[in-house]
């Protein structure tokens, strides 16, 4: 059975993103969260389907939901989500501490 898990940093990212969106559009924040969870379930079943972000960190992969990139590492039982970031963000600086 495939599963997915969120790191503490990814949970914090999601909280901040959803809180920001919910200030003006609570339903949009809820929909984004649901869309991310649904896509995580799908990708957990096919961990290598995401785009490789190995140039940032070895073995790092990601997939897009709306304007956000969900970064993860494939594992035997699914995926481990490490960060969630806006695709317009400086992605290199996001992973500076990871090395």
N, C-alpha and C positions, 0 to 999 in steps of 0.2 A: 504494500500500500504506500503510495506517495504522499508526502506531507511537506509542509513548509513551516518555517519558524522565523521570527523576527528578532534581530539583535536589539539590545537596549537603545542603540543609536537610531535604528530604523523605527522603533516605536516612538522615540522622541520626534523624529522627522515627521512621521505621520500625524502625531498629535499637533505639532505646530502648523502643518499644512492645513489640516482639517479645521483647527480653531480659527485660522486666518480666513479661510473661505466661509466658515459658518457665521462670521460676523455680519456678512451681507446676505448670504444665501445658504441657510441651514440645510435645505434639501440637496443642494449641489454638493455640499461637504459629505453628506451621508451617501449620496450616489457615488462620489469618487471613492470613498472608503470601500463600498460594496464592489465597485468595479475592480479595484486593486485586489481585493480578496478573491474574487472570481478568477482573475487572470493568474494569481498565485497558484490556485488549485490546478489550473491547466498546465502551467509551466512546471509545477512539481512533478507532473506525470511525464513530462518531456524536458528534463533539465538542460539539455544542450540546445534547445530551440532559440534561446535568447541570443542577442548579439554579444560577441566577445568584446570585453573591455580590458583585455590582457595588457594593453599598453599602459593602463593605469596601475593595475595590480594583477599579478599572475593568477590565472584561473577565474578572474572576475567576469561575470556575464550580466546582462541587463535586458529589460524589456520596458516598453513604453506604455503608459496608461495616461491618456490626455497629454498634458505637458510635462509629466513626471516620468523619471527613469527609476525603475526599481532594480537596484543592484543586488546580485546574489552570487552565491557559490553553489555549484552543483554538489550534491552528496548522494550516497547510495540510496537513501530512502526519500529523496526529493530535493528540496533547495533550502538554503539558509540565507535569508534576506539580511543584508548588511546595512544598506542605506536606501533612502528614498529622497530624490532631489529633483528640483526643477531642471528641465533639460537645457535651460538657458544659463544655468549656473556654471562657474568655473569648476569643472569636474576634477581637474588635476589637484586643485587645492583641497577638495573634499577628502582625498585619500592620502594626503601628505603624511599624516600620522600613522597610516596603516603599514607603512614600510618599515 
